[in-house]
Amino acid sequence: MSFSLDYSSIDHPKWKNLPPPPDFANLHATHRDTKTPAKAATAAGAASYAALKEKRAWDLAIAPAKSLPMQAFMLYMSGGGVQIFSMGIVLMLLLTPIKNMAGMHAGTSARGVPQDGLGTQLTHDSVCPVCAHAHTRRHRTPTPKMTYILCNLLTLFVGLWKCRSMGLLPTGTGDWLAFETRGVPPEISFP
């Protein structure tokens, strides 16, 4: 049994006679129009990209607050004693907000040039193919960034509250007795 491929039909493929998919002709016609509709489409795309970017920024900003109910339930279930399970949860609550706030600008370099995960600077076209102007990520979203910091601080305070309720933070006067000095007793003389 021999097997051979017939390449003679490559010049006249059968699929060229198929009609285009729905809305394909309209999309293709839009790109052939004059420059004014193309600029309008680019402006609409840039506005849509900016709205999507703003929505994504707010989603990331309130993500630590969305996880607080689950973390509070985990704290409740871990109990008030000092065990390895409760200590692991408390350490998670204390370290995660610090890591989040320290890595807040990990996607941009010190000059605001976007980078990929390996530290390679990305071109404007690879970051934002829709908009036609140069941009930086640092100066666009101050309110979501402040919200992100506040939500992480709230998570940190919940972890500190749990440490206080477990007795791990020195908040009482009895915790500082080792550092107090005894005063000189008053001399009492009897006649």
Number of C-alpha atoms within 10 A of each C-alpha: 2 3 5 5 5 7 7 8 8 8 7 9 9 9 7 8 8 7 9 9 7 8 9 11 11 9 10 10 10 14 12 10 10 9 11 9 13 14 11 11 15 16 15 14 15 18 14 14 16 15 12 12 14 15 13 12 18 17 14 15 21 18 13 21 18 12 12 17 10 10 19 16 10 14 20 12 11 18 13 14 12 13 10 10 14 21 17 12 17 22 14 14 23 20 14 15 23 15 11 15 15 10 10 12 14 14 17 19 15 10 8 14 18 24 16 13 10 7 12 11 13 14 13 17 12 9 13 15 13 19 19 12 9 10 15 12 13 17 8 14 13 12 12 19 19 12 17 25 20 18 21 26 18 16 24 20 15 19 23 18 15 23 20 13 12 15 15 13 13 11 10 9 8 8 12 10 10 7 7 8 7 7 6 6 6 6 6 6 5 4 3
